[in-house]
Amino acid sequence: MRDENISPELKDFADRITKRDYINKELYQKYNVKHGLRDGDGTGVLVGITRIGFVTGYEKKDGKKIPVEGDLLYRGYSVKDMVKDFVATDRFGFEEVAYTLLLGNLPTKKELAVFKDIMREERELPRDYLEDTILKVPGRDVMNKMMRSTLCLYSYDKNPDDTSTFNVLLQSLSLISKIPLIMAYNYQAKKHYIDGDSLVIHYPERDMSTAELILHLIRKNSDYTDEEAKILDLMLTLHAEHGGGNNSTFATHVVSSTGTDTYSAIVTALGSLKGPRHGGASLMCSAMLDNIASNVRDISNEADIEDYLRRILAGQAFDGKGLIYGIGHAVYTLSDPRAELIKKRAKILAEEKGYSDQYNFIRLVEDIGGRLLQERNGTSYPLTANIDLYSGFVYQMLGIPRDLYTPLFATARMAGWCAHRLEQVQDTKIIRPAYVHLNSRKKYLSMNDRNN
């Protein structure tokens, strides 16, 4: 529907909804409602119990929030320790992370080998699925197409509504294995049918890791280096899980609590992650960095960068919202461990691929922006980068198009979502919070008694 064809009456309807349904922020404090399910100090309201992931960025002493270095735990294991071991032994880690999240312990060599064999077998798509579900119905947005394609798997499942632990585990293994293909093929369909590029369909090779498989599927020549695959594996590892309170994982818990099928629950998570305030944040960071670079005389000039960042904070530049994207986090205070891990590898890759100037530019944005936000927010520490500030830069160096930034996030987070769904289906209580109702009771008027 074009704007010029919208009737004045319909625009009036929308204006009335905007005015009527706006909730004044002061009312949340008046009724002691936790806005955004957060306490007054920004920390999350406790709404559940989990053994899967834990995000730590502060301690609470005497009711006060004490900043600490950030850490991310997968089933109690620090992701920093896991990554350190993956790097030291020069091996891919995402599959091991997926095993740990789903099953709760670090796998032995034998257990991991069996797990990888299962994943390889599950990579096979149903008969005619590629043609009927993906190629015949291309879409402009890969995330939306991933939602549709995932939901269509319900029709190929012989027992889709069985929510027993065994069946949900089977479905989870299938989804984690298939989602890289679903992502890549929907991207290739978009490139061909909508963007007018050649159609490139590569089939999976058996012994590839998930990171290798993705690069194999999205690149025309299927060529990639071991270093490229290892840094993509790191990105998948760091995005695989982030506690039960992040929006998409919480959505998975909420929908799973109704007893619905796995595909519906996971599609809910995909829809949540697509939002620019959640999984789409790396796209906002990349757009912001592009905007800054195009509006300063020199991306190495600290004074120019600071001046422009001040304009962004004042709502006078970029999107006018007064936000420096990619700096600061709802939980992490002194550091985001994911950002710290990816920065080290990003610097090495930048030196290899000739992106050192861009890397240094992002570091300046982080340092200056963190200081400016410290001044504005009155914290005792400068805010540091979260993973989103560097994610897009890493993908750029890997030649990955922006169409795939959020879909790659979803591909990694599938492991965490499935682990949380497996946890939720053990609970038989539906999640149903309450809302404060603001309308008073009104007298109903028949049609003839209403004013025209």
N, C-alpha and C positions, 0 to 999 in steps of 0.2 A: 504494500500500500504506500503510495507516494504522498508526501506531506500536502501537496496542493490539492489532493483528492479527499483529504480528511475534512469532514463536515465541521462547522463551528460548534455544533452540539456535542460531537464526540470530544473535541478539544476541551469543551466546558466540563464534560464528565471527568476528564483526566485532571483538570485543575481542581475540581471539587474533591477528588480523592486525595490529591496531594495536600490540600489544606486540611481536610478532615482527619486523615490517617497519620499525620505527622505527630510523633510523640515527643514532647518537650523533655530534654535530657534531665531537667531538674526533678521530674516526676519519679525517675528511677531512685533518686536519693530520698525523696519524700516517702515512698512506699518500701524502701529498703530492698529494692529489686537489683540484682547484680547485672548491670548492663553488659551485654556480651558475655555473660557468665564469668565475669571477672570481679574480683574484690576491688576496693578503692585504691589499693596500691598497685593495681595492674596484674596481680597474680590470679591464676585461674581458680574458680570455685571447684571444690571437690565434688564430682558427680559419679565417680565409679572407682572400681578397683581392678588393677591389671598386673600381670606378671611379665608382660611382653617388652615394652619399651619405657624408658624413663629419661626425661630431659631435666638436667640440673644446671641452674645458673645463679642461684642465690640460696642463702640459708635464712631461716626466720628465728630471731632471738628476741625474747620479750616483746613479741608482736611487731618487731621491726625487720625489714627486708635487708639482709646483709649480702652485698655483692661477692661472688666467688667466680673463679675460672669455670667456664662451662664444660660439661661433659654430657655425652649421650650414651646410654646403656642399652644394649640389645640383650634381653634375657639376663641382665645383670652384668654382662661383659662390656667393658668400655670399648666404644668404636675406635678410639685412638689406639688401644692395644691390638685390636683386630687388624686395623690397617697397617700398623707397624710390622706385624707378622707377615701380612700379605706382601708388603714391599720387601722385607728382608729375605723372603723365600722366593720372590719373583713369581707369584702365582695370582691367578684371578680369584677374587674373593666373594663376588655377589652370590654365587650358588651356595657357598658355605653360610653366608648371612641368611639367605632364604631358609635353609635347613634349620639354622639356629632359632630363627623367629617362629617358624611353624612348630618345631618339635621340642624346643626349650633347652637344648644342650648343644655344646660344640660336637660336631661329628668326628668320628674316627675316620681314617682313610677309607676303610671298607664301607662305612655308612655313607660317606660322601660320594663314593663311586656308585653305589646303588641309587642314591638320590639323583645324581647326574644322569644315569641311564634312564630313570623314569622320566626326567624332564625331556630328554632327547626323544623318547617314544611319544610323549605328549605334544611335541611340536607339530605333529601332523594335523592339518586342518581337515574338517569333515569334507566328504565328497561334495563337489559343486559349490562349497561355501565361498571360496575365493571369487568365483565368477558371479554367483547369485547375490551374495551379501555385500561384496565390496566393489567389484568392477562395474557391475550393472547400475549401481546407485552411488556414484561418487559424490563427495561433499566438499564444500569450501573450507570447512574447519575439521581438522584431523581429530580433535577431542570429541566433537559431536559424532563423528563417524565411528570412533572407538566405542562410544556408548551404544550406538545402534548395533554395531557388529558384536559387541559383547552380549547384548540382550538377545540377539539372534541365536547365540549358542544354546540358549534354553531349548529351542526347538530341535536341536540335534542331540540333546541329552535324554537318555532313556529313562532317567529317574530324577528329573530336575528339582522336584519339590521335597525330596527326602533331606531332612535337616539333621540326620544322624551324624555323629562325629566322623565316622568312616567315610560317608558319602561326601560331606563337605570338604574333607581332606582331599579326596579324589578330585573334586571340582576345583579346589584351590591349586593343586599341582598342575592341573590342566590349564587354568587361567594364567598362572605365572609363566608357564612354558609357551603358551600361544600368544600372549599379549605383544611380544616384540614383532611377530609376524603381522598381527592385526594392525599395529601401529604403522609398520613399514609399508604394507600393501595399500592401506588407505592413503598414505602420503603419496605413493607412486600413482595411485588412481587420480588423486587431485592434480598432480603435476601433469598428467597426460590429458585427462578429459576437461579440466578447467583451465590449466595454465598453458596447454598446448605443447607440452614437451613430449619426448619419446616415452613410451610405456616400458618400464624396466621391472621385470619380475625375476628375482633370483630365488632359488629354492634353498632351504637350509642345508648346511653340511653337518654331518652327524657330530663330529668331535669339537665343534665350536663352543666357546663360552658364550654367555648371553651378550656380552659386550662385543665380541667378535661377530656374532650373528647379526647384531644391529648394523654395524658398519658394512658388513657384507650385503645386507639387504637394501640399504639406502643409497649406496654408492653405485654409480653406473658400472664401474670396472671392478667392483668388489675388492678393491685394493686398500690395504691399511697396514700400518706398522704396528709392531708389538707395543711400542710406547703409546700410540694413539688408543689402542684397545685397552691398555692398562689404565689410562687416565679416565676413559669412559667407564670402565669397571669401577673405578673409585667413585665416580659420580653416582652410579647405581647403588653402590654400597652405602654412601652417605645419605641417599634419599629413600632408602628402603623402609625406614620406620622413624617416627618422631613422637612416640608417646600416644596415649589414648585421647588426649585433649585437643589435638589439632583438628581442624574443622572436618576434613574428609574422613578421618578415622572415627571421630565422634559420630558423624553421619552414618558410618557403617554400623556402629553399635546401635544407634537409634533404630535404623531400619531392620537390622537383624533381629532386634528384640521383638518384632512383630511376628516372627516365624516365617517371614517371606523367603523366597528362594535366593540362592547365592548370586545369581546373575543380576537380579533386581537390586540387591544390596550393593554390589560392586559398581553398578551403573550409577547409583546414588553418589558413591564416593567419587567417581569420575566427574560427575556434574559439579560437585563441590570443588574439586581440585581445579577445574577450568577457570574459576573466578579469579580476577586479577588481584584480589586481596589474599589469595592463597597460592595455588600452584602457578598462577600467571604472573607472580611477582618478578620472576627473572626477566620476563618480557618488558615489564615496566622499568627495570633497572637498565636494560640494554637501550631502551628508548631514551631514558634520562641521560645516560652517558653519551649517546649520540648527540643529544640536544646540547649538552654542555660543551662537547668538543667542537660543535659547529658555531658556538657563540663566544668562544674565547680566542684570542689571537694566537695563543701557543698552549698546547696541552701540557707543557712542562712548566708554565708560569703559575706559581702558587698564588700570587696576588690576583690574577685574573680569575682563577678557579674559585678562590674564596669570595670574590665579589659576586660572581654568578651564583654560587651556592647560597649566598645571603639573599639574593633576589628570589631564588626558588623558595627559600624558607618564608619569605615575605609574601608569597603567592603572586609574585610579579613575573615569574618565568616558568618554563616547562608547562605543566598541566594546571597551574594555578591553585593547587591544593596545599601548598606549603609543606610538602613532604620531600625528604631526601631518601629515595628508595634504596633498599639494600643495606641500610645502616641502622643498628639497633634491633632488638628482638623482644617479644613479649615475655620470654623466660630468661634467655641468656643476658648477662650483664657485662662482665669483664671480657668475655670472649665467646664466640660461637665455635666449638671444636671442629665443625664441618668446614667452616670458612678457613680456619687455620690449616687444616689438612689439605684443602684444595689449593690454597695460595702457594704452598711449597711446590706442588707439582705444576701449577700454572706458570710459575716463574721459570721453571726448567723448560717447559714446552714453549713458552714465549721466546726464550733465548734460541731454541732450536729452529723455530719457524719465523723469526724476525718480527715478533710482536712485542719486543721489550719496551718500546715507547708507550704502547697502549697499556701494558702492565703497570708501568710506573705512573701513568696517568690515573689509573684506577686506584692505586695506592694513595695518591695525593687526594683524590676525592674521599677515600675512606678516612684518612688522617684529618683533613680539614673539616669534612662534614661531621666527623665524630666530635671534634672540638666545638664546632658551632652548635651542635645539638646538646652538648654538655652545658654550654652557656645558656641556651634557651630553656632547657629542662631543669637546670639547677642540680644536676647529679654530681657526685664527688669523683666521677670517672668519665673519661671520654667514651662515647658510644663507639662500638666497633662494628665491623662489617658482619652481616650474616651471609649465609651461603649464596643467596640470590645475587649479590653484587658481583660474584665471580663466575657463577654458573654460565651465564650467557657468553662471557668472554671465553671460557673453556670450549663451549660448543662452537663459537665462532672460529677458534683456532683449529677445531676438528672439521671445519667446513660443513657443520650441521646447520640447516636452515632454521629460521625462527619458527616456522610452522611446527617444528618438532620439539621445541624447548619444553613445553608443558607435557606433551605426550611422553617424552622420555622420563619426566618426573613420575608420571602415572605408571609407566612400565616398571620403574623401580619400586614404587610404593605399593604395587600389587601384592608384594610379599607381606608387607605390614598389614594391609587391609585384610588379607586372608587369615593371617594369624589372629587378628582381633575378632574377626567373624567366628573363627573356631572357638575362641574364648567365650564370645557372647552366646552362642547357641547352647552352651552348658547352663545358661541362666534362663529360667522360664518366666521371668517378670518383665513385662513390657515397660519401656521407658516412657514416662508421661509426666513432664513437669507442669507447673501451674503458672498462670498469668494473672496479673491484676487487671480487673475489668473496670474501665473508666466510665462507661455509659450508665446513666440511671435508667430505671424502668420508664418506658414511654407509653402513653395511651395510644392504642391503635386507632387510626381513623379510616373509615371506609372511603372509597374513591370520591364519592360526591361531597364529602366533607373536607377534602384537602384543598388548599389554596392553589390556584393555577398560576 
